[in-house]
Amino acid sequence: MVFESALSALRTILRRVGNSSLIPRRLKRYTGRGHLHFITFSCYQCHGALHGTASYGNLRWAACPRKMPESQTQNQQASAPVVGVGTTGTQTLAPDPWEAAYLRFETPEEEIRKFIGRLKRLGAEQWPRDAEIVELFCGRGNGLIALQRLGFARLEGVDLSPRLIAQFKGSAKCTVADCRKLPFADRSKDVLIVQGGLHHLPTLPDDLEQSFAEMQRVLRKDGRVMFVEPWRTPFLTLAHFISEISLVRRLSNKMDALATMTAHEIRTYTQWLTNPDMIRALARKYFVPVHESFAWGKWNFVGTPR
């Protein structure tokens, strides 16, 4: 039962993040007198035996302690340099390891469809179509494209990375700026959206409070914020545990990408996940909750400015 439970959990995780077809419905057991014998796999990173003592029932594994190398199956789009236009003309922007891993985790179209579903679940279809909307931490702008497909036209994006904004192909205006000092007038916007950006802030609680204060300043009195950020739920804990299993990372490009992204943002990511009470208290200090939920490793918050 423990063996089958572990496989069931693994299939569930991979169904959520992809490549579930790589995991068989049953693994062949090597038994003697009715007992499960350990099956030894070699580590695909250093080619030695699997490391450590982490275990699930009779199954034992651990991640390789050596630094994860760049995947040879990395998407060519991710490994190629990005060409952008700066104040001095055309410039070549070197790829970032985290961004490269994210492109392996999901394609731009997959991300856009995810954002559309999320926006619908959190009530965006009820927003006026002439609302002035800003997506903070907009990155490549796939959230803005999702908003466009839902019929919104008065859109802007803000991100600290010129590299990412240079990749945006939509019609919305995008600005390189810091969310802790937004380039907008007081009470000038209807909706501010953050999808997975707040957990990158370097210092909590100071940076988060500055960001929330700026959002409150910029929003109109009847405006609203929408946050979707990682949250320590049982699903997220299990997902990260499984993504560190060397065999899983070998079989699933998506799970390997997840583990790589986590490794590259481990300080701010851990800081975020270990301060849930402080984060929720700060959110309520500046915004009145309209909706709040926790599911599939995400905190979903919609609120109006105080």
Secondary structure, DSSP 8 states (H G I E B T S, - for coil): -HHHHHHHHHHHHHHHHS-GGGS-SS----EETTEE-----B-TTTSSB--S--EETTEE----SS-----TT--HHHHS-EEEEETTEEEEE---HHHHHHHHH--HHHHHHHHHHHHHHTTGGGS-TT--EEEET-TTSHHHHHHHHTT--SEEEEES-HHHHTT--SSSEEEE--TTS-SS-TT-EEEEEEES-GGG-SSTTHHHHHHHHHHHHHEEEEEEEEEEEE---HHHHHHHHHHT-HHHHHH-HHHHHHHHHHHHTHHHHHHHHT-HHHHHHHHHHHEEEEEEEEETTEEEEEEEE-
